[in-house]
Amino acid sequence: MLDKLKGIKERYDQLTHLLSQSETLSDQAQYRQLSKEHAELTELAEAYDVYSTLQSELDSNQQMADDPEEDAEIREMAHQEIEVLSQQIEEIQKKIKVLLLPKDPDDSRDTILEIRAGTGGEEAALFAYDLFRMYSKYAELKKWRVNIIEQHETDIGGFKEIILSIEGKDVYSRLKFESGVHRVQRIPKTETQGRVHTSAATVAVLPEVQEVDVEINPNDLRMDVYRSSGPGGQSVNTTDSAVRITHIPTGLIVTCQNEKSQLKNKNQALKVLRARLYEQELKAQQSSTAEQRKSMIGSGDRSERIRTYNFPQGRLTDHRVNLTLYQLDNILLGNIDPVIDALVTHNQAQLLQSGTG
């Protein structure tokens, strides 16, 4: 591990020097590439500096503690310092092990987030709206950009389906464990007997991919255009701007009617289609390591029940990590970092235990 860290620190120092001589770099693309690599290595390089300083102090105190000619009081102080430094070194070593874990290549990607009402009729659609609002407020707190690609509302303000594009720093790394079935337990407004009903919504989190990542043969696509319906105002409904794209080899169908422009709807639909095709490809690749993935946070399958939101008790429970929090109102306002942090930490612990990296 130390040899690897030394190599990383040397590369980091080299990049720092190169970037300080930015006028000698041939083009902006090269500068951006080096800046990105530098940023990726910063936390590890800083952790190595902390480790090296602590180790040096430990060695120095060890010499004092072992020196028979040293004053007894000084030796006792050195022993106490050794105890503190040893604990600090153990903590920084744990941090370094986590930082050295192989990065998910999709972690830095933007994200397509799909929310669909499941079992429970109108109540499920209202819960889908609650999830949409929770993720939107979380994105706002993170200063991410949210764009609605497609939405199908119900008459009382719920969502049968809503698809979002979320852009910003480390979006996928923070949201990727949200895929699955989210279950809600509460008394619907229409319930006269005060009974608690259970309904559900499914969430799918897909990394957003570019054309170079997923090549789509135009001959494999069938595109239908039609007049938009539903919310959006009269101007939306006067032209055939809505787009339905069918990917013939897989049977995947994506519709988009949120924009007034047919071209914009087509581009948004293709963005979603690429993400879904990429997800299919990833699942095929990961089938050989399915057991390993299952032993971590779960497969990410949207049919897997991952979380319960219990309104009468003000409780959220994530079933994958046995996490229960009694702050549901706060979480639904977008403060979901405690849940996401627990999932990320658990995943890292499982990766370390399995010896990955």
N, C-alpha and C positions, 0 to 999 in steps of 0.2 A: 504493500500500500504506500509506503514512504517513497519508494522509487517512482511510483506513478505520480505522487504528489509533487515530487521535485521536478519531474518533467513538465507537469502542468504549470508550476510556478515559473520555470524558465521560459516557457512559451508565452505566459502572461506578461512577463517583463519584456520579452522581445516585441510583443504586440504593443505594449505601452510606448516603447521607444519608436516603433514604426509610426504609430498614430501621432506622436509628438512632432514627427517630421512629415506632416500631412501634405506639405507642398511638393514632396518628392514622389507621392503616389500618382500613378499614371491616370487614374480616372475615378469618378465618384462611385462607380459600382465596386471597385476594389476597396475603396475607403469604407463603404457600407458593410462589405463582407468582413473586413478586419474588425470593424467596430462591433459587429454582431458576435464574432468569436470572442473578442475581448470581454464583452458583457457577460457571455456565457461562462467564462472562466473566473470572473471577478470574485464570486462568493467562495469558490474553492481556494483561490490564491490567498484571499484574506484569512480564511480558516487555517491554511497552512502557516501563515505568518504568526497567527495566534498560537498554534501548536508549537512552532519552533521557539517562540519566546518563552512559553511555559516550560518546555523541555530544558531550555538553557538555564532557567531559574531553578528548576528541579535539580539539575546536575550540580549547580553551584551550592545549593543548600545541602545536597547529599555529601559533598566534599567537606563542608563545615561540620555536619553531623558526625562524620566518620573520623575527623581529625582529633586525635587524642591530646594534642597540644592546645586545642581551642578551649576557651573559657566554657565552663559547664552551662552557664546561663545561655550563652550564644548557641551552644549545641542543642539545648532544649528548645530554643526558639526555632532553630533550623528544623528540628523534628516536627514541630507544629506546622511550620510552613510547608514541609514535604507532604503532610496529610492533606492540606488545602489544595496544593498544586496537583497532587495525584488525582484528586476528585475532578478538578478543572480539566485536566488532560483527558480523563475518561469521558467527560461530557463532550469535549471538542472532537474526540475520536469517533463518538457516536454520530455527531453531526456530519463529520467528513464521510463516514460510511454511507450515510443517506445521500449526500451530495454526489458520491461516486456511483450511485445506482444508475443503470442505463436509462436515459431519458426516453419517454414515449415520443417518437418523432412527430406525433400529431399535437402534442401539448401546446405548442405556440400558435396553432391554427385558430382562425375564426370558426364560428359554430352555427350549424342549423339546428334549431330547437323546435321540435314538433310536440304539441300537446293535443290529445284527443279525449273526448268524453268517453267513458267506458260504461259499465253497468250502472244503472241508477237513473236513467232518463234525464229530466230537466235538472235534477239535483246534481248529477254527474257533470252536466254542462256548466252549471254555476261553479262547481269546484274547479273545472278546467279554467274558468275565468280567474278564480282565486290564485291558481298556480301561475297563470300568465302574469298577473299583477305582482306576485312574489318575485318571479324571475326578472321582471322589468325593473322593479325597485332595487333589486340586488345589482343589476347592470348599471343603474343610475349611481348607486353608491361606489361602484368600481370604475365609474366614468367610461363605461363601454357604450357603444352605439347599437341601438336596437332598431331594426327595420321589419315591419310586418310584411311578409311575402304573400300569405294567403290566410283568410279567415272566413269561417262559416258560423255566424251568430244564430242564437235562438231568439224567440220572441221576447223572452224575459231577461235578456242580457247575459246569457251564458255563451259558451263556445262549444259547438260540436267538434270543431277542429280549428287550430291556429298554428301557423308556421312562421317562425321568426328567424331572421339572420342577426347574429350578435357578433360584433367586431370589437376587438380591443386586446389588451395585453393578457396573455395566458388564459384566454376565455375557455378553451377546451379543457385545459388541465384542471380548471376549477369546477366545470360543469359535467365532466364526462361520467361521473358516478351517479348522475341523476336519472339515467335511463331505467325504465321499469314501470311497474304499476304503483301508483300513489293512491292509498285508500283513505277515505274520509268518513268519520262517524260524527253525525250531528243531527239536530232536530230541524228538518226543513221548515221554511216559513209557511208552507202550505199544510203542515201537519197540525191537526187540531187536537190530537190526543197526547201530544208531548212526547211521542216515541222517537227514539234515536234511530235514524236510518243509516245504512252503510252503502256507499257508492264509490266509484273509482274513476280515475283518469289515467291514461298512459302517457308517458313522456319518452321521447327518443331524442338523444343528443348525438349529432353527427358532425364530424370534423368537416369544415368547408374546404373543398379541393378545387384546384385550378384545372384548366383544360389539359395541361401537360401531365397532371397526375392521373387523370382518367380520360382516355381517348374514346370518343363516341363517334361511330361511323354514322354520318348523316342519313345513309340509306337504311339504318336500323330504326329511324324515327318516323313516327306518323304524327303530324301536327294538325289539330283541329282548332278552328277559331269560332267563337260564338259571342253573343251579346252578354255582357256582365249582368248579374242579378244581385239583388240584396243591397246592403248599405253601400254608399259611395256617391250618391247624388245623381241627378239627371245626366250630367255630362259623361259619367261613366257608362251609362246605359244606351247611349245614342249610336255607338259604333261597335263593330265586332272586334273588341279589344281583348276579350278573355281568351286564354290559350290553354289547350289540353294537349300534352305531349305523351305519346305512348312509346315506350322502348320495346320494340317488337321481340327481341330475343329473350327478354326476361319477363315481359308483361307488365313492367312497372308503369304506372300512370301518374303523372303530375299535372295538376291544374293551377293556374294563377290568373286572377282577375282583379288584383288589388290596384294595379296601375291603370292610368287612362290610356297609356300607349301600349299597343300590341307588341312592339319590339321589346319594351321593358318587361312586360309580362313573360315573353318568351325567354329572355335572359334570366329572369328570376326562376322560372320553371326549370331551365337547364341547370342552374346552380343547385337546386334541390335534387334533381335527377343525378347529377354527378356525385353528390354526397351519398345518396342511397346506393348507387352502384359501387362506390368506394367502400361503404359499409359491408356490402355483400362480399366483396373481394377480401376484406379483412377477416370476415368470419370464416371464409374458406381457408385462409392461411392459418388461422388460429385454431382450427379444429384439432390439430395434432397436439396442441397444448391446452385443450379444453379443461382438463382436470386441474391444471395449475391455475388457470384463470378462475375456475369455480371456487378454488380454495382461498382465493383472495376476496375481493369485494363482491364477486358474482360475475356472471357472464355478460352483464349489461343488456341482457335480453329484455325487451319491453313487456314480455309476458310474466316476468318475475316480480312478485310483490316485494317492494323494498321498504315501504314506509307507511305509517298510519298517522293521520291527523285527527285527534280526538278533541272535538270542540267543547263538550260538556266538562271535560277534565282539564282543558287548556294544555293538552299534552301532545308532543310529537315523539314518535318512536321510530328509529331506523332499525329494522330487523336484522340487517347484515352485521352490524357492529354492536348490537344490544345497547344502543344509546337512547336514553329517554330524557327529554327536556320539558319542563313545565313552563314554557314561555312561548306558547303557540302564537299569540297575538303579535309578539315582537318578530318572530320568524316570518310570519306572513307579510310583514312590512319590509321584507327583503334582508333581514339580518340573519342570513343562513350560514355565515362563516363558521360558527361553532359546529354545525353539522358537517359541512364540507371538510373542515380541518380534521375532524375525527375520522372521516373516510380516507382522507389522504394519508394520515398518520398510520392507520391500520394497514393500508395497502403497502406503505413503505416497510412496516414491521414484517409483513408477510413475505415481501421480496427479500429482505435481509435473512429471514429464517430459511427461505428456500435456497439461499446461496446464490441468487441471481446477481450477476456482476462480479 
